[in-house]
Amino acid sequence: MNAVTVSPKFQIVIPKGVRESLNISPGMKLSFVAVGGILHMVPITSIKKMKGALPGIDTKITREADRKL
């Protein structure tokens, strides 16, 4: 278990093993999400980096007859 201490400025240091295993680097943006008393850190990825992330996905959209593209 990796324990951290919250500083008086509410800062924490992510343990080295966690940073390395998740490829967290300086300058990377993370979003913090609290769910059921558990804090999740989610990396914020640019939309450009997401290109090609879902190969084979069907991008055809079925629309109602009164809607136009």
mmCIF file as Biopython writes it, N, C-alpha, C and O atoms, coordinates in Angstrom:
data_model
#
loop_
_atom_site.group_PDB
_atom_site.id
_atom_site.type_symbol
_atom_site.label_atom_id
_atom_site.label_alt_id
_atom_site.label_comp_id
_atom_site.label_asym_id
_atom_site.label_entity_id
_atom_site.label_seq_id
_atom_site.pdbx_PDB_ins_code
_atom_site.Cartn_x
_atom_site.Cartn_y
_atom_site.Cartn_z
_atom_site.occupancy
_atom_site.B_iso_or_equiv
_atom_site.auth_seq_id
_atom_site.auth_asym_id
_atom_site.pdbx_PDB_model_num
ATOM 1   N N  . MET A ? 1  ? 0.846   -1.180 0.000   1.0 0.0 1  A 1 
ATOM 2   C CA . MET A ? 1  ? 0.000   0.000  0.000   1.0 0.0 1  A 1 
ATOM 3   C C  . MET A ? 1  ? 0.889   1.240  0.000   1.0 0.0 1  A 1 
ATOM 4   O O  . MET A ? 1  ? 1.827   1.342  0.791   1.0 0.0 1  A 1 
ATOM 5   N N  . ASN A ? 2  ? 0.595   2.155  -0.868  1.0 0.0 2  A 1 
ATOM 6   C CA . ASN A ? 2  ? 1.336   3.410  -0.949  1.0 0.0 2  A 1 
ATOM 7   C C  . ASN A ? 2  ? 0.551   4.491  -0.212  1.0 0.0 2  A 1 
ATOM 8   O O  . ASN A ? 2  ? -0.538  4.882  -0.634  1.0 0.0 2  A 1 
ATOM 9   N N  . ALA A ? 3  ? 1.111   4.960  0.878   1.0 0.0 3  A 1 
ATOM 10  C CA . ALA A ? 3  ? 0.449   6.007  1.655   1.0 0.0 3  A 1 
ATOM 11  C C  . ALA A ? 3  ? 1.106   7.346  1.353   1.0 0.0 3  A 1 
ATOM 12  O O  . ALA A ? 3  ? 2.317   7.424  1.150   1.0 0.0 3  A 1 
ATOM 13  N N  . VAL A ? 4  ? 0.301   8.392  1.325   1.0 0.0 4  A 1 
ATOM 14  C CA . VAL A ? 4  ? 0.806   9.743  1.111   1.0 0.0 4  A 1 
ATOM 15  C C  . VAL A ? 4  ? 0.278   10.631 2.231   1.0 0.0 4  A 1 
ATOM 16  O O  . VAL A ? 4  ? -0.703  10.296 2.895   1.0 0.0 4  A 1 
ATOM 17  N N  . THR A ? 5  ? 0.941   11.765 2.431   1.0 0.0 5  A 1 
ATOM 18  C CA . THR A ? 5  ? 0.526   12.741 3.428   1.0 0.0 5  A 1 
ATOM 19  C C  . THR A ? 5  ? 0.106   14.007 2.710   1.0 0.0 5  A 1 
ATOM 20  O O  . THR A ? 5  ? 0.807   14.483 1.817   1.0 0.0 5  A 1 
ATOM 21  N N  . VAL A ? 6  ? -1.021  14.545 3.093   1.0 0.0 6  A 1 
ATOM 22  C CA . VAL A ? 6  ? -1.506  15.786 2.509   1.0 0.0 6  A 1 
ATOM 23  C C  . VAL A ? 6  ? -0.809  16.939 3.222   1.0 0.0 6  A 1 
ATOM 24  O O  . VAL A ? 6  ? -0.818  17.016 4.450   1.0 0.0 6  A 1 
ATOM 25  N N  . SER A ? 7  ? -0.200  17.841 2.437   1.0 0.0 7  A 1 
ATOM 26  C CA . SER A ? 7  ? 0.519   18.987 3.004   1.0 0.0 7  A 1 
ATOM 27  C C  . SER A ? 7  ? -0.474  20.046 3.479   1.0 0.0 7  A 1 
ATOM 28  O O  . SER A ? 7  ? -1.663  19.956 3.174   1.0 0.0 7  A 1 
ATOM 29  N N  . PRO A ? 8  ? -0.004  21.041 4.215   1.0 0.0 8  A 1 
ATOM 30  C CA . PRO A ? 8  ? -0.888  22.133 4.635   1.0 0.0 8  A 1 
ATOM 31  C C  . PRO A ? 8  ? -1.528  22.876 3.455   1.0 0.0 8  A 1 
ATOM 32  O O  . PRO A ? 8  ? -2.573  23.507 3.610   1.0 0.0 8  A 1 
ATOM 33  N N  . LYS A ? 9  ? -0.896  22.799 2.274   1.0 0.0 9  A 1 
ATOM 34  C CA . LYS A ? 9  ? -1.466  23.412 1.073   1.0 0.0 9  A 1 
ATOM 35  C C  . LYS A ? 9  ? -2.337  22.418 0.292   1.0 0.0 9  A 1 
ATOM 36  O O  . LYS A ? 9  ? -2.701  22.685 -0.853  1.0 0.0 9  A 1 
ATOM 37  N N  . PHE A ? 10 ? -2.667  21.285 0.899   1.0 0.0 10 A 1 
ATOM 38  C CA . PHE A ? 10 ? -3.480  20.225 0.300   1.0 0.0 10 A 1 
ATOM 39  C C  . PHE A ? 10 ? -2.802  19.610 -0.921  1.0 0.0 10 A 1 
ATOM 40  O O  . PHE A ? 10 ? -3.480  19.228 -1.875  1.0 0.0 10 A 1 
ATOM 41  N N  . GLN A ? 11 ? -1.483  19.509 -0.903  1.0 0.0 11 A 1 
ATOM 42  C CA . GLN A ? 11 ? -0.734  18.881 -1.982  1.0 0.0 11 A 1 
ATOM 43  C C  . GLN A ? 11 ? -0.318  17.481 -1.565  1.0 0.0 11 A 1 
ATOM 44  O O  . GLN A ? 11 ? -0.125  17.202 -0.382  1.0 0.0 11 A 1 
ATOM 45  N N  . ILE A ? 12 ? -0.183  16.599 -2.560  1.0 0.0 12 A 1 
ATOM 46  C CA . ILE A ? 12 ? 0.318   15.248 -2.309  1.0 0.0 12 A 1 
ATOM 47  C C  . ILE A ? 12 ? 1.401   14.939 -3.337  1.0 0.0 12 A 1 
ATOM 48  O O  . ILE A ? 12 ? 1.486   15.588 -4.380  1.0 0.0 12 A 1 
ATOM 49  N N  . VAL A ? 13 ? 2.223   13.945 -3.031  1.0 0.0 13 A 1 
ATOM 50  C CA . VAL A ? 13 ? 3.218   13.450 -3.971  1.0 0.0 13 A 1 
ATOM 51  C C  . VAL A ? 13 ? 2.778   12.047 -4.356  1.0 0.0 13 A 1 
ATOM 52  O O  . VAL A ? 13 ? 2.554   11.199 -3.492  1.0 0.0 13 A 1 
ATOM 53  N N  . ILE A ? 14 ? 2.654   11.805 -5.666  1.0 0.0 14 A 1 
ATOM 54  C CA . ILE A ? 14 ? 2.279   10.476 -6.143  1.0 0.0 14 A 1 
ATOM 55  C C  . ILE A ? 14 ? 3.520   9.592  -6.026  1.0 0.0 14 A 1 
ATOM 56  O O  . ILE A ? 14 ? 4.572   9.939  -6.563  1.0 0.0 14 A 1 
ATOM 57  N N  . PRO A ? 15 ? 3.416   8.469  -5.340  1.0 0.0 15 A 1 
ATOM 58  C CA . PRO A ? 15 ? 4.583   7.608  -5.158  1.0 0.0 15 A 1 
ATOM 59  C C  . PRO A ? 15 ? 5.211   7.188  -6.491  1.0 0.0 15 A 1 
ATOM 60  O O  . PRO A ? 15 ? 4.514   6.999  -7.489  1.0 0.0 15 A 1 
ATOM 61  N N  . LYS A ? 16 ? 6.534   7.047  -6.487  1.0 0.0 16 A 1 
ATOM 62  C CA . LYS A ? 16 ? 7.289   6.752  -7.702  1.0 0.0 16 A 1 
ATOM 63  C C  . LYS A ? 16 ? 6.788   5.487  -8.405  1.0 0.0 16 A 1 
ATOM 64  O O  . LYS A ? 16 ? 6.645   5.476  -9.627  1.0 0.0 16 A 1 
ATOM 65  N N  . GLY A ? 17 ? 6.528   4.449  -7.659  1.0 0.0 17 A 1 
ATOM 66  C CA . GLY A ? 17 ? 6.054   3.198  -8.261  1.0 0.0 17 A 1 
ATOM 67  C C  . GLY A ? 17 ? 4.732   3.378  -8.991  1.0 0.0 17 A 1 
ATOM 68  O O  . GLY A ? 17 ? 4.521   2.797  -10.056 1.0 0.0 17 A 1 
ATOM 69  N N  . VAL A ? 18 ? 3.849   4.176  -8.423  1.0 0.0 18 A 1 
ATOM 70  C CA . VAL A ? 18 ? 2.550   4.445  -9.058  1.0 0.0 18 A 1 
ATOM 71  C C  . VAL A ? 18 ? 2.750   5.285  -10.313 1.0 0.0 18 A 1 
ATOM 72  O O  . VAL A ? 18 ? 2.160   5.000  -11.355 1.0 0.0 18 A 1 
ATOM 73  N N  . ARG A ? 19 ? 3.590   6.334  -10.213 1.0 0.0 19 A 1 
ATOM 74  C CA . ARG A ? 19 ? 3.871   7.179  -11.379 1.0 0.0 19 A 1 
ATOM 75  C C  . ARG A ? 19 ? 4.432   6.356  -12.525 1.0 0.0 19 A 1 
ATOM 76  O O  . ARG A ? 19 ? 4.015   6.513  -13.673 1.0 0.0 19 A 1 
ATOM 77  N N  . GLU A ? 20 ? 5.374   5.481  -12.216 1.0 0.0 20 A 1 
ATOM 78  C CA . GLU A ? 20 ? 5.995   4.669  -13.260 1.0 0.0 20 A 1 
ATOM 79  C C  . GLU A ? 20 ? 5.022   3.667  -13.862 1.0 0.0 20 A 1 
ATOM 80  O O  . GLU A ? 20 ? 5.001   3.484  -15.079 1.0 0.0 20 A 1 
ATOM 81  N N  . SER A ? 21 ? 4.219   3.016  -13.033 1.0 0.0 21 A 1 
ATOM 82  C CA . SER A ? 21 ? 3.305   1.995  -13.551 1.0 0.0 21 A 1 
ATOM 83  C C  . SER A ? 21 ? 2.184   2.598  -14.399 1.0 0.0 21 A 1 
ATOM 84  O O  . SER A ? 21 ? 1.647   1.931  -15.283 1.0 0.0 21 A 1 
ATOM 85  N N  . LEU A ? 22 ? 1.831   3.860  -14.131 1.0 0.0 22 A 1 
ATOM 86  C CA . LEU A ? 22 ? 0.759   4.516  -14.888 1.0 0.0 22 A 1 
ATOM 87  C C  . LEU A ? 22 ? 1.283   5.519  -15.909 1.0 0.0 22 A 1 
ATOM 88  O O  . LEU A ? 22 ? 0.505   6.224  -16.552 1.0 0.0 22 A 1 
ATOM 89  N N  . ASN A ? 23 ? 2.605   5.580  -16.055 1.0 0.0 23 A 1 
ATOM 90  C CA . ASN A ? 23 ? 3.241   6.503  -17.005 1.0 0.0 23 A 1 
ATOM 91  C C  . ASN A ? 23 ? 2.817   7.954  -16.771 1.0 0.0 23 A 1 
ATOM 92  O O  . ASN A ? 23 ? 2.548   8.689  -17.721 1.0 0.0 23 A 1 
ATOM 93  N N  . ILE A ? 24 ? 2.759   8.357  -15.515 1.0 0.0 24 A 1 
ATOM 94  C CA . ILE A ? 24 ? 2.433   9.742  -15.178 1.0 0.0 24 A 1 
ATOM 95  C C  . ILE A ? 24 ? 3.719   10.552 -15.266 1.0 0.0 24 A 1 
ATOM 96  O O  . ILE A ? 24 ? 4.732   10.192 -14.667 1.0 0.0 24 A 1 
ATOM 97  N N  . SER A ? 25 ? 3.670   11.647 -16.016 1.0 0.0 25 A 1 
ATOM 98  C CA . SER A ? 25 ? 4.859   12.465 -16.213 1.0 0.0 25 A 1 
ATOM 99  C C  . SER A ? 25 ? 4.580   13.908 -15.808 1.0 0.0 25 A 1 
ATOM 100 O O  . SER A ? 25 ? 3.421   14.310 -15.713 1.0 0.0 25 A 1 
ATOM 101 N N  . PRO A ? 26 ? 5.634   14.691 -15.567 1.0 0.0 26 A 1 
ATOM 102 C CA . PRO A ? 26 ? 5.448   16.100 -15.192 1.0 0.0 26 A 1 
ATOM 103 C C  . PRO A ? 26 ? 4.656   16.845 -16.260 1.0 0.0 26 A 1 
ATOM 104 O O  . PRO A ? 26 ? 4.886   16.663 -17.455 1.0 0.0 26 A 1 
ATOM 105 N N  . GLY A ? 27 ? 3.737   17.671 -15.828 1.0 0.0 27 A 1 
ATOM 106 C CA . GLY A ? 27 ? 2.918   18.452 -16.754 1.0 0.0 27 A 1 
ATOM 107 C C  . GLY A ? 27 ? 1.637   17.757 -17.174 1.0 0.0 27 A 1 
ATOM 108 O O  . GLY A ? 27 ? 0.750   18.392 -17.745 1.0 0.0 27 A 1 
ATOM 109 N N  . MET A ? 28 ? 1.524   16.461 -16.902 1.0 0.0 28 A 1 
ATOM 110 C CA . MET A ? 28 ? 0.312   15.718 -17.274 1.0 0.0 28 A 1 
ATOM 111 C C  . MET A ? 28 ? -0.855  16.223 -16.438 1.0 0.0 28 A 1 
ATOM 112 O O  . MET A ? 28 ? -0.704  16.487 -15.245 1.0 0.0 28 A 1 
ATOM 113 N N  . LYS A ? 29 ? -2.015  16.356 -17.064 1.0 0.0 29 A 1 
ATOM 114 C CA . LYS A ? 29 ? -3.204  16.817 -16.352 1.0 0.0 29 A 1 
ATOM 115 C C  . LYS A ? 29 ? -4.026  15.613 -15.910 1.0 0.0 29 A 1 
ATOM 116 O O  . LYS A ? 29 ? -4.229  14.663 -16.666 1.0 0.0 29 A 1 
ATOM 117 N N  . LEU A ? 30 ? -4.494  15.678 -14.664 1.0 0.0 30 A 1 
ATOM 118 C CA . LEU A ? 30 ? -5.321  14.620 -14.097 1.0 0.0 30 A 1 
ATOM 119 C C  . LEU A ? 30 ? -6.607  15.234 -13.571 1.0 0.0 30 A 1 
ATOM 120 O O  . LEU A ? 30 ? -6.615  16.351 -13.054 1.0 0.0 30 A 1 
ATOM 121 N N  . SER A ? 31 ? -7.682  14.492 -13.709 1.0 0.0 31 A 1 
ATOM 122 C CA . SER A ? 31 ? -8.960  14.904 -13.146 1.0 0.0 31 A 1 
ATOM 123 C C  . SER A ? 31 ? -9.221  14.023 -11.929 1.0 0.0 31 A 1 
ATOM 124 O O  . SER A ? 31 ? -9.010  12.812 -11.985 1.0 0.0 31 A 1 
ATOM 125 N N  . PHE A ? 32 ? -9.676  14.620 -10.835 1.0 0.0 32 A 1 
ATOM 126 C CA . PHE A ? 32 ? -9.991  13.863 -9.634  1.0 0.0 32 A 1 
ATOM 127 C C  . PHE A ? 32 ? -11.507 13.678 -9.544  1.0 0.0 32 A 1 
ATOM 128 O O  . PHE A ? 32 ? -12.268 14.640 -9.642  1.0 0.0 32 A 1 
ATOM 129 N N  . VAL A ? 33 ? -11.929 12.435 -9.356  1.0 0.0 33 A 1 
ATOM 130 C CA . VAL A ? 33 ? -13.351 12.104 -9.286  1.0 0.0 33 A 1 
ATOM 131 C C  . VAL A ? 33 ? -13.571 11.300 -8.011  1.0 0.0 33 A 1 
ATOM 132 O O  . VAL A ? 33 ? -12.923 10.275 -7.798  1.0 0.0 33 A 1 
ATOM 133 N N  . ALA A ? 34 ? -14.486 11.764 -7.167  1.0 0.0 34 A 1 
ATOM 134 C CA . ALA A ? 34 ? -14.818 11.045 -5.938  1.0 0.0 34 A 1 
ATOM 135 C C  . ALA A ? 34 ? -16.091 10.246 -6.164  1.0 0.0 34 A 1 
ATOM 136 O O  . ALA A ? 34 ? -17.132 10.798 -6.522  1.0 0.0 34 A 1 
ATOM 137 N N  . VAL A ? 35 ? -15.995 8.934  -5.951  1.0 0.0 35 A 1 
ATOM 138 C CA . VAL A ? 35 ? -17.147 8.044  -6.123  1.0 0.0 35 A 1 
ATOM 139 C C  . VAL A ? 35 ? -17.230 7.134  -4.906  1.0 0.0 35 A 1 
ATOM 140 O O  . VAL A ? 35 ? -16.331 6.331  -4.657  1.0 0.0 35 A 1 
ATOM 141 N N  . GLY A ? 36 ? -18.291 7.263  -4.167  1.0 0.0 36 A 1 
ATOM 142 C CA . GLY A ? 36 ? -18.508 6.391  -3.014  1.0 0.0 36 A 1 
ATOM 143 C C  . GLY A ? 36 ? -17.374 6.426  -2.001  1.0 0.0 36 A 1 
ATOM 144 O O  . GLY A ? 36 ? -17.018 5.389  -1.443  1.0 0.0 36 A 1 
ATOM 145 N N  . GLY A ? 37 ? -16.805 7.591  -1.754  1.0 0.0 37 A 1 
ATOM 146 C CA . GLY A ? 37 ? -15.743 7.723  -0.773  1.0 0.0 37 A 1 
ATOM 147 C C  . GLY A ? 37 ? -14.369 7.320  -1.293  1.0 0.0 37 A 1 
ATOM 148 O O  . GLY A ? 37 ? -13.401 7.304  -0.533  1.0 0.0 37 A 1 
ATOM 149 N N  . ILE A ? 38 ? -14.274 6.998  -2.570  1.0 0.0 38 A 1 
ATOM 150 C CA . ILE A ? 38 ? -12.995 6.629  -3.189  1.0 0.0 38 A 1 
ATOM 151 C C  . ILE A ? 38 ? -12.616 7.700  -4.189  1.0 0.0 38 A 1 
ATOM 152 O O  . ILE A ? 38 ? -13.445 8.135  -4.988  1.0 0.0 38 A 1 
ATOM 153 N N  . LEU A ? 39 ? -11.351 8.130  -4.145  1.0 0.0 39 A 1 
ATOM 154 C CA . LEU A ? 39 ? -10.859 9.165  -5.036  1.0 0.0 39 A 1 
ATOM 155 C C  . LEU A ? 39 ? -10.157 8.510  -6.218  1.0 0.0 39 A 1 
ATOM 156 O O  . LEU A ? 39 ? -9.219  7.732  -6.040  1.0 0.0 39 A 1 
ATOM 157 N N  . HIS A ? 40 ? -10.615 8.828  -7.424  1.0 0.0 40 A 1 
ATOM 158 C CA . HIS A ? 40 ? -10.027 8.303  -8.654  1.0 0.0 40 A 1 
ATOM 159 C C  . HIS A ? 40 ? -9.281  9.428  -9.358  1.0 0.0 40 A 1 
ATOM 160 O O  . HIS A ? 40 ? -9.782  10.548 -9.451  1.0 0.0 40 A 1 
ATOM 161 N N  . MET A ? 41 ? -8.085  9.129  -9.854  1.0 0.0 41 A 1 
ATOM 162 C CA . MET A ? 41 ? -7.345  10.075 -10.679 1.0 0.0 41 A 1 
ATOM 163 C C  . MET A ? 41 ? -7.462  9.592  -12.119 1.0 0.0 41 A 1 
ATOM 164 O O  . MET A ? 41 ? -7.078  8.467  -12.437 1.0 0.0 41 A 1 
ATOM 165 N N  . VAL A ? 42 ? -7.996  10.450 -12.987 1.0 0.0 42 A 1 
ATOM 166 C CA . VAL A ? 42 ? -8.219  10.086 -14.379 1.0 0.0 42 A 1 
ATOM 167 C C  . VAL A ? 42 ? -7.401  11.021 -15.260 1.0 0.0 42 A 1 
ATOM 168 O O  . VAL A ? 42 ? -7.557  12.240 -15.179 1.0 0.0 42 A 1 
ATOM 169 N N  . PRO A ? 43 ? -6.524  10.461 -16.108 1.0 0.0 43 A 1 
ATOM 170 C CA . PRO A ? 43 ? -5.746  11.340 -16.983 1.0 0.0 43 A 1 
ATOM 171 C C  . PRO A ? 43 ? -6.637  12.046 -17.990 1.0 0.0 43 A 1 
ATOM 172 O O  . PRO A ? 43 ? -7.566  11.450 -18.535 1.0 0.0 43 A 1 
ATOM 173 N N  . ILE A ? 44 ? -6.350  13.323 -18.236 1.0 0.0 44 A 1 
ATOM 174 C CA . ILE A ? 44 ? -7.082  14.094 -19.241 1.0 0.0 44 A 1 
ATOM 175 C C  . ILE A ? 44 ? -6.294  13.973 -20.536 1.0 0.0 44 A 1 
ATOM 176 O O  . ILE A ? 44 ? -5.148  14.414 -20.624 1.0 0.0 44 A 1 
ATOM 177 N N  . THR A ? 45 ? -6.919  13.371 -21.535 1.0 0.0 45 A 1 
ATOM 178 C CA . THR A ? 45 ? -6.268  13.125 -22.813 1.0 0.0 45 A 1 
ATOM 179 C C  . THR A ? 45 ? -6.853  14.047 -23.867 1.0 0.0 45 A 1 
ATOM 180 O O  . THR A ? 45 ? -8.068  14.237 -23.932 1.0 0.0 45 A 1 
ATOM 181 N N  . SER A ? 46 ? -5.980  14.622 -24.696 1.0 0.0 46 A 1 
ATOM 182 C CA . SER A ? 46 ? -6.463  15.510 -25.753 1.0 0.0 46 A 1 
ATOM 183 C C  . SER A ? 46 ? -7.215  14.685 -26.806 1.0 0.0 46 A 1 
ATOM 184 O O  . SER A ? 46 ? -6.934  13.502 -26.997 1.0 0.0 46 A 1 
ATOM 185 N N  . ILE A ? 47 ? -8.146  15.309 -27.464 1.0 0.0 47 A 1 
ATOM 186 C CA . ILE A ? 47 ? -8.942  14.625 -28.476 1.0 0.0 47 A 1 
ATOM 187 C C  . ILE A ? 47 ? -8.075  14.161 -29.640 1.0 0.0 47 A 1 
ATOM 188 O O  . ILE A ? 47 ? -8.390  13.159 -30.281 1.0 0.0 47 A 1 
ATOM 189 N N  . LYS A ? 48 ? -6.988  14.876 -29.920 1.0 0.0 48 A 1 
ATOM 190 C CA . LYS A ? 48 ? -6.082  14.477 -31.001 1.0 0.0 48 A 1 
ATOM 191 C C  . LYS A ? 48 ? -5.412  13.140 -30.689 1.0 0.0 48 A 1 
ATOM 192 O O  . LYS A ? 48 ? -5.214  12.323 -31.588 1.0 0.0 48 A 1 
ATOM 193 N N  . LYS A ? 49 ? -5.065  12.912 -29.433 1.0 0.0 49 A 1 
ATOM 194 C CA . LYS A ? 49 ? -4.447  11.650 -29.044 1.0 0.0 49 A 1 
ATOM 195 C C  . LYS A ? 49 ? -5.440  10.496 -29.062 1.0 0.0 49 A 1 
ATOM 196 O O  . LYS A ? 49 ? -5.036  9.334  -29.119 1.0 0.0 49 A 1 
ATOM 197 N N  . MET A ? 50 ? -6.736  10.802 -29.013 1.0 0.0 50 A 1 
ATOM 198 C CA . MET A ? 50 ? -7.761  9.763  -29.005 1.0 0.0 50 A 1 
ATOM 199 C C  . MET A ? 50 ? -8.062  9.225  -30.402 1.0 0.0 50 A 1 
ATOM 200 O O  . MET A ? 50 ? -8.732  8.201  -30.538 1.0 0.0 50 A 1 
ATOM 201 N N  . LYS A ? 51 ? -7.573  9.906  -31.444 1.0 0.0 51 A 1 
ATOM 202 C CA . LYS A ? 51 ? -7.841  9.477  -32.816 1.0 0.0 51 A 1 
ATOM 203 C C  . LYS A ? 51 ? -7.353  8.044  -33.003 1.0 0.0 51 A 1 
ATOM 204 O O  . LYS A ? 51 ? -6.203  7.720  -32.709 1.0 0.0 51 A 1 
ATOM 205 N N  . GLY A ? 52 ? -8.250  7.197  -33.495 1.0 0.0 52 A 1 
ATOM 206 C CA . GLY A ? 52 ? -7.908  5.803  -33.741 1.0 0.0 52 A 1 
ATOM 207 C C  . GLY A ? 52 ? -8.010  4.913  -32.516 1.0 0.0 52 A 1 
ATOM 208 O O  . GLY A ? 52 ? -7.631  3.743  -32.577 1.0 0.0 52 A 1 
ATOM 209 N N  . ALA A ? 53 ? -8.513  5.439  -31.401 1.0 0.0 53 A 1 
ATOM 210 C CA . ALA A ? 53 ? -8.578  4.658  -30.169 1.0 0.0 53 A 1 
ATOM 211 C C  . ALA A ? 53 ? -9.636  3.560  -30.222 1.0 0.0 53 A 1 
ATOM 212 O O  . ALA A ? 53 ? -9.558  2.585  -29.474 1.0 0.0 53 A 1 
ATOM 213 N N  . LEU A ? 54 ? -10.610 3.714  -31.091 1.0 0.0 54 A 1 
ATOM 214 C CA . LEU A ? 54 ? -11.684 2.724  -31.198 1.0 0.0 54 A 1 
ATOM 215 C C  . LEU A ? 54 ? -11.778 2.192  -32.632 1.0 0.0 54 A 1 
ATOM 216 O O  . LEU A ? 54 ? -12.745 2.489  -33.334 1.0 0.0 54 A 1 
ATOM 217 N N  . PRO A ? 55 ? -10.792 1.415  -33.070 1.0 0.0 55 A 1 
ATOM 218 C CA . PRO A ? 55 ? -10.838 0.910  -34.434 1.0 0.0 55 A 1 
ATOM 219 C C  . PRO A ? 55 ? -12.023 -0.025 -34.640 1.0 0.0 55 A 1 
ATOM 220 O O  . PRO A ? 55 ? -12.360 -0.822 -33.765 1.0 0.0 55 A 1 
ATOM 221 N N  . GLY A ? 56 ? -12.644 0.084  -35.799 1.0 0.0 56 A 1 
ATOM 222 C CA . GLY A ? 56 ? -13.761 -0.791 -36.127 1.0 0.0 56 A 1 
ATOM 223 C C  . GLY A ? 56 ? -15.102 -0.328 -35.603 1.0 0.0 56 A 1 
ATOM 224 O O  . GLY A ? 56 ? -16.108 -1.001 -35.828 1.0 0.0 56 A 1 
ATOM 225 N N  . ILE A ? 57 ? -15.153 0.796  -34.913 1.0 0.0 57 A 1 
ATOM 226 C CA . ILE A ? 57 ? -16.430 1.271  -34.385 1.0 0.0 57 A 1 
ATOM 227 C C  . ILE A ? 57 ? -17.314 1.760  -35.534 1.0 0.0 57 A 1 
ATOM 228 O O  . ILE A ? 57 ? -16.831 2.387  -36.477 1.0 0.0 57 A 1 
ATOM 229 N N  . ASP A ? 58 ? -18.593 1.469  -35.445 1.0 0.0 58 A 1 
ATOM 230 C CA . ASP A ? 58 ? -19.543 1.887  -36.469 1.0 0.0 58 A 1 
ATOM 231 C C  . ASP A ? 58 ? -19.907 3.351  -36.231 1.0 0.0 58 A 1 
ATOM 232 O O  . ASP A ? 58 ? -20.502 3.686  -35.206 1.0 0.0 58 A 1 
ATOM 233 N N  . THR A ? 59 ? -19.551 4.221  -37.174 1.0 0.0 59 A 1 
ATOM 234 C CA . THR A ? 59 ? -19.810 5.650  -37.011 1.0 0.0 59 A 1 
ATOM 235 C C  . THR A ? 59 ? -21.059 6.106  -37.750 1.0 0.0 59 A 1 
ATOM 236 O O  . THR A ? 59 ? -21.353 7.300  -37.794 1.0 0.0 59 A 1 
ATOM 237 N N  . LYS A ? 60 ? -21.798 5.162  -38.331 1.0 0.0 60 A 1 
ATOM 238 C CA . LYS A ? 60 ? -23.050 5.515  -39.005 1.0 0.0 60 A 1 
ATOM 239 C C  . LYS A ? 60 ? -24.108 5.822  -37.960 1.0 0.0 60 A 1 
ATOM 240 O O  . LYS A ? 60 ? -24.271 5.092  -36.982 1.0 0.0 60 A 1 
ATOM 241 N N  . ILE A ? 61 ? -24.817 6.909  -38.185 1.0 0.0 61 A 1 
ATOM 242 C CA . ILE A ? 61 ? -25.840 7.331  -37.236 1.0 0.0 61 A 1 
ATOM 243 C C  . ILE A ? 61 ? -27.206 7.208  -37.907 1.0 0.0 61 A 1 
ATOM 244 O O  . ILE A ? 61 ? -27.430 7.748  -38.990 1.0 0.0 61 A 1 
ATOM 245 N N  . THR A ? 62 ? -28.106 6.497  -37.255 1.0 0.0 62 A 1 
ATOM 246 C CA . THR A ? 62 ? -29.478 6.412  -37.756 1.0 0.0 62 A 1 
ATOM 247 C C  . THR A ? 62 ? -30.248 7.579  -37.153 1.0 0.0 62 A 1 
ATOM 248 O O  . THR A ? 62 ? -30.340 7.714  -35.933 1.0 0.0 62 A 1 
ATOM 249 N N  . ARG A ? 63 ? -30.798 8.416  -38.020 1.0 0.0 63 A 1 
ATOM 250 C CA . ARG A ? 63 ? -31.531 9.601  -37.556 1.0 0.0 63 A 1 
ATOM 251 C C  . ARG A ? 63 ? -33.007 9.476  -37.926 1.0 0.0 63 A 1 
ATOM 252 O O  . ARG A ? 63 ? -33.392 8.716  -38.814 1.0 0.0 63 A 1 
ATOM 253 N N  . GLU A ? 64 ? -33.804 10.245 -37.217 1.0 0.0 64 A 1 
ATOM 254 C CA . GLU A ? 64 ? -35.222 10.281 -37.524 1.0 0.0 64 A 1 
ATOM 255 C C  . GLU A ? 64 ? -35.406 10.920 -38.899 1.0 0.0 64 A 1 
ATOM 256 O O  . GLU A ? 64 ? -34.555 11.686 -39.353 1.0 0.0 64 A 1 
ATOM 257 N N  . ALA A ? 65 ? -36.518 10.603 -39.556 1.0 0.0 65 A 1 
ATOM 258 C CA . ALA A ? 65 ? -36.761 11.076 -40.907 1.0 0.0 65 A 1 
ATOM 259 C C  . ALA A ? 65 ? -36.802 12.606 -40.998 1.0 0.0 65 A 1 
ATOM 260 O O  . ALA A ? 65 ? -36.434 13.167 -42.030 1.0 0.0 65 A 1 
ATOM 261 N N  . ASP A ? 66 ? -37.243 13.283 -39.940 1.0 0.0 66 A 1 
ATOM 262 C CA . ASP A ? 66 ? -37.344 14.745 -39.989 1.0 0.0 66 A 1 
ATOM 263 C C  . ASP A ? 66 ? -36.027 15.451 -39.682 1.0 0.0 66 A 1 
ATOM 264 O O  . ASP A ? 66 ? -35.984 16.681 -39.669 1.0 0.0 66 A 1 
ATOM 265 N N  . ARG A ? 67 ? -34.972 14.716 -39.440 1.0 0.0 67 A 1 
ATOM 266 C CA . ARG A ? 67 ? -33.653 15.301 -39.142 1.0 0.0 67 A 1 
ATOM 267 C C  . ARG A ? 67 ? -32.757 15.198 -40.369 1.0 0.0 67 A 1 
ATOM 268 O O  . ARG A ? 67 ? -32.815 14.215 -41.108 1.0 0.0 67 A 1 
ATOM 269 N N  . LYS A ? 68 ? -31.936 16.207 -40.579 1.0 0.0 68 A 1 
ATOM 270 C CA . LYS A ? 68 ? -30.990 16.181 -41.677 1.0 0.0 68 A 1 
ATOM 271 C C  . LYS A ? 68 ? -29.580 16.310 -41.132 1.0 0.0 68 A 1 
ATOM 272 O O  . LYS A ? 68 ? -29.363 16.892 -40.069 1.0 0.0 68 A 1 
ATOM 273 N N  . LEU A ? 69 ? -28.639 15.770 -41.858 1.0 0.0 69 A 1 
ATOM 274 C CA . LEU A ? 69 ? -27.238 15.852 -41.433 1.0 0.0 69 A 1 
ATOM 275 C C  . LEU A ? 69 ? -26.664 17.193 -41.651 1.0 0.0 69 A 1 
ATOM 276 O O  . LEU A ? 69 ? -25.494 17.421 -41.344 1.0 0.0 69 A 1 
#
